[in-house]
Amino acid sequence: MKLKRMAQQFVMRYVHNSLSSQQVLPDYFEEYFKSENDVLYLTGNDRLRYKTWQAFVFANVPDETSDIHFVKQGQDDYYVTVYAKDGSECAGYDRRTIGPRYIRCLSTYNPSSITLLPGDFIQDIWQPSFKLIYSTDMIFYVKNERVKLYPDHAVRMNTFIGDGWDDFIETTGIESGQRLAFTNMERYTLSVVVIGGDGQGLSKEDIRFQLPKRPPRPTFFRDRNDPRFEHLCRWAHHADHENEEHVLYTRFTGDDLKIVYDFDETEQLRKYTRAKLVHRNVMGNGFQMRAEIVIKHDNIKKEELLILKGDWHQFGKDCAFQENSMLRFKLVRIDKHYVGGTDDGVPIG
């Protein structure tokens, strides 16, 4: 299996600078990541957004930082975390400040030795196996073993063994010296992405549930109409949202809504031809609309669009939606019933 470059995330060595005013990005950034804009937004483990590198470093990059990991979560918008020399995250563990979050680590693959993960990355282990999620939909079951590198040291680290780990190595085709970025998804489940020798990610990862979202990350007023933030919910009470599973964001225009497929969020809707949309405003009043689901392929942009057709003008008027305001769609359930002897269903959102 030949690994391909993915314009989703990259890891680079952190260059310690007394002024902390700049960081040279890798050469491939221009080709794979850069847009026509000259400004990047960086979200650290403190959940604040930064436009200046110096301010970001001051708040999120401690002295022991060795590597810095950029994860693209929107156009010119990156979640950034940092690692110490042993591959453990060295910022962002204070739950009193940022609340619950998934912990990451960085490991180097060496076929002639064992692949080590930091000791505090996996703790409170009550079963010997883990589920490893690779490339969004491939699952491997691997065995974990705690090891001591030095007999006279109390520090233990983690390593994976067994047929499942061997299958993972063979399937990915990972080479010596390439790195693995693990995310502990809890419940004995780990997400993993392969990082190439130049630092660029070589596999796609489902990042929807990994990024810190509670409490809501603030957006400066002057940036609220920035199209780079279209995928983020800016509702003041966003923290009250139950979760971000099966959620889509798009602008309200009064016309049929077109939503680009992203991370398989809309995959469940491909099999259906209609949907029921429900909105409840702050006064507790509920409104409903039936929408037709149409799948269209954009040959120019090479992407698939999910189109929701309906009387959006009237529905927007009933719900008091303002033009160009952000709408949040959440798939709540599939209502099953039988039509003409065949099993049919209607997505409710």
JOQUIQUI-V65492 format. One record per run of one state. SS is the DSSP state (~ for helix, > for strand, _ for the rest). FROM is the first residue (numbers start at 0). TO is the last residue. If there is no record, write none. Layout:
SS:FROM:TO
SS:FROM:TO
This chain:
_:0:7
>:8:12
_:13:27
~:28:31
_:32:39
>:40:42
_:43:47
>:48:49
_:50:51
~:52:59
_:60:65
>:66:73
_:74:75
>:76:82
_:83:86
>:87:88
_:89:93
~:94:97
_:98:101
>:102:107
_:108:114
>:115:116
_:117:127
>:128:133
_:134:136
>:137:147
_:148:154
>:155:160
_:161:161
~:162:171
_:172:177
>:178:183
_:184:187
>:188:194
_:195:198
>:199:200
_:201:219
~:220:222
_:223:225
~:226:228
_:229:236
~:237:239
_:240:245
>:246:250
_:251:255
>:256:259
_:260:265
~:266:268
_:269:272
>:273:279
_:280:284
>:285:297
_:298:301
>:302:308
_:309:310
~:311:318
_:319:324
>:325:329
_:330:331
>:332:338
_:339:340
>:341:347
_:348:348
